[in-house]
Amino acid sequence: MIEDMSMTAKRLTVIATVIAMAVLTWWSTHRWLSQEGQFADWRLYLLPLLLGILYAAAAGLALALLRSRWDRIAVITTSWAVFVVFFPASIWYLSALPVFLAFWMEASRRNQQERDERRRLRAHVLVGAGTRFLLLGIFLMVSLGFYSLRTNGELTLDVVTRGVQQRVDNAYENDLIRNRLADVPASLQSQFRQDLAEAIESFVERWLGPVAPYLPPIFALALFLGLWSSVSLVRLPVLWIAGGLFLLMRKTGFVTVTEEDVKREIVVL
């Protein structure tokens, strides 16, 4: 029975769960970022998005429930180490470790503080205190992963041009666009698409040509900012899932919640 598990077994189970979610998340993220046109179709990043949300929820709960500082450090450093396994070796990962540690340790501190100071425990409140820092750390590593993959000579002006052209081609498959073009002769449609492709190539060359050698860090930064701009949307399902996991843990007896009398200071004038 779960209730009969020792404290050590429960701690190891929590840590192992976070590590398992880290493996799935970084594996799916590497698979997504390794594909050309990875941002052209939302279905390509749906799996890493869902796994990332589950990962953040599990990590947030772990950093709130694990009382040992060393247990929390094990969760954080192992999460970083799993990322390194799936992406090409880079000095940037080692440089990012202190930043990643700082973000997740701050998330841990906030979650622990909420757990100790709250008179009534609510999982979404415990995890919510540090969720932004958790997501910030994850977004940082995703951006570095993108940078490490694209510095292998893959991200060039031709790749950018093909990516933009692919988005345009996908737009042609829209029923509304297709109906609008139904009465246009096929020869004119072909000429229009050819002219548009040349215009896209000219635009990319004109505006991105001068900074072509710096495209990988520019796009990595743009990816980080884009992910960070969506943090409020991603944060909500993280809190919902964390609340559901905490409720499940209480129902199964994995965690217990007890009440205690607390003395507090008051000021009397």
N, C-alpha and C positions, 0 to 999 in steps of 0.2 A: 504493500500500500504506500501511496505517496506520503501520507502522514507519518509513516514510520521511517522515512529516509533520514539519514543523519544530516547534520548541518553542513558537513564537508561535502557530502554527496550533492546536496542542493546547490551549494556554491559552485561546484564543478559543473553541474548541469546548466546553470545560468551562463557560466563562462563558455562552455562548449556550444550552447545555442547561439550565442553572439558570434563565435568563430564560424560556425556553420553558415550563418546568414552572411557573414563577410565573404566567405568562399563563393557562395552563390551570387552575391551582388557584384563582386569584382570580376568574376568569370563572365557574367552576362554583360557587364560594362565593357570589358575588353573585347568581347565578341561584337558588341554594337559599334564601338569606336573604330574597330578594324575594317569595317565595311565602308566602301565608297558610297557617297550619297547618304550617309547615316542620318542626316537631318531632313531628308526629302520625304520620308514616309514615317508617320507617327508610330506605325506598327513596329518599326525597327527598335525604337527605344521604350516601348511599352513594358517589356519584361524587366529591363534594368530599373525602370522607374518604380514598378510594383515591388521588386525585391529590395530596392533602396529604401522604400517606405517601411517595409517590414524590418529591415536591418536597423534603421534609425529608431523604430519603436522598441525593438529588443534591446538595443544598446542603451537607450534612455532608461528603460526599466532596470537594466543591470547596474548602471551607474547610480541609480537611486537606491537599490536594494542591497547591494554589496557594501558591507560596512568596512571591510578591510581595504586600506589604501592600496595595498599590494595587489589585491584582487582586481581593483579598478585599473591599476596600471597595467596588469596583465591583459585585460580586455582591450585597452587602448593600443598598446604596443603590438599585440597580436593582430589587431585589425589592420594596422599599418603594414605589418610584415606580410600578411596575406595579399595585400595589394601589390607589394613588390614582387611576389611570386608570379603574378599574371602579366606584368608589364615589363618591357625591356629595361635592362639595367641603366640607371641614370643617376648622376650625382645630385640631381634635383630632388630625388626622393629622400636622400639623407638630409639635404638642406631643409626639406619641408617637415621632417619629423618633429623638430621643436615647435613649429607652428601648429602642426596637427595635435601634438601633445597639449599645447597651451589651450587650444579650442576645446578639446574634449575634457581636459582637467577642469576647465572653467564650467563646462556643462555638468560635470560630476559634482563640483562644489555647490552649484546652485540646486541641483536635484537633492543632494544630501541636506542642504540647509532647509529646503522646503519640507523634506521628510521629517526633520527633527523639530521644526517650529510649527507645523500645522497641527491644529487641535483635532481636525477631522481629515483623514487621509482620502485623497482623490487622485487616482493614477494620472489623469490628464493634467492635474496641477503639478504633481511631482515631476513628471517628464517634461511638461511644458516650460518649466523654469529654465531648462538648458537646451531645449530643442534647437533653437536658432544656432547655437554654437556647434551642436552635433552636425547639423546640416551644412554649416559653413566648412567644417572639416571634411565632410564627404565631398562637397562641391570642389574644394581645393584639390583633393586627390584625383577627382574625375578630370579636372582641367589639366593637371600635370600628366595624367595618363594620355589624354588627347595630344598634348605637346610632345611627349616621348614617342608616340607612334608617328606623328606627322613630321618629325624632324628627320625621319629616315628617307628623305627625298621624295615623300609622297605628296606633300602639299605644295603644289605649284599653281601658276596661273591657269594652266590647262585643267587642273583638277577643279579649281574654283569655277571656271567657265562651264565645265561639264555639269557641275552641281547646280548652277543657276539654270542651265538649259534643261536639266532633268525636271526641275520644278515647273518650268514653263510647259514642257511636254505633258506633265501630269495634269496641268490645267486644261489642256486640249481634250482630255478624257472626261472632263466634267460634262454632264448632260446639258446644262444650260449653254455652255460654250459650243458644244457640238450642234445643238439645235439652231443657234444663231448662225453657224457657218454652213448649215445644210444647203442653203440656196447659193452659196458662193462656189463658182467653178473650181474643180480640183486643181487646175493649173495655177489659179490665183492663190489658193490656199498654200500650195507648195512654195510659190514664190514668196509669199508673206512670211512663212516659217523660215525660209532660208535667209531672208533679209533680217528677220528678228534675231536669228542665231549670229549673224555677222555683227549686228548692233551690240549684242551682249558681249561678244568677244572683244569688240572695240572698247566698250565701256570698262570692262575688267582690266584690259591692258592700260587704258588711260589713267584710271584711278588707283589701281593696285600695282601697276608696273613699277613705280619708283620704290615701293616698299616690299617688293617680292621676296627679298632675302629674309625679311622679318615676319613673313606671313604666319609661321607656326606660333610664335609667342603672341602675336596680335589676335589670332583666332582663339588661342587658349584663353587669353584674357577676356575676349568677347563671350566665350562659352561660360566662364566663371560668372561674369556679370549677368548673363542671361539666366543662369541657374539661380543666382542669388535673388534676382528680381521676382522669381516664382516661389520664394521661401514661404510666404504667407499661405499660398495654396497648398504646398506640399506639407506644411506643418499640421494642417487640420487632420488629414487622414492618419498622420503619425500619432497624433493624440488619441484619435478614436480607436486605433488598433491597440495602442498601449493600454487604454482603458479596458478594452475587451480582454487582453491578455492578463491584466492584473485581476480582473473579475474571475477569469478561468482559474488562475492560480489560487485565489481564495476559495473558490468552490471545491477544488480538488484537494485542498489542504496543503498545497505546496508552500503557501505563506499563511500566517495567521496574524490577525490584528487584535491587539489587546488594548485595554484602557488603563491609564494610570493617572493618579493625582499629581499635579505639577504645581509647585510653589512658584509664585512670581512676585516681583516687587511692584509696589504702587506708590504713587506720590500723593501725599495729602497736604493741602495748603492750610 
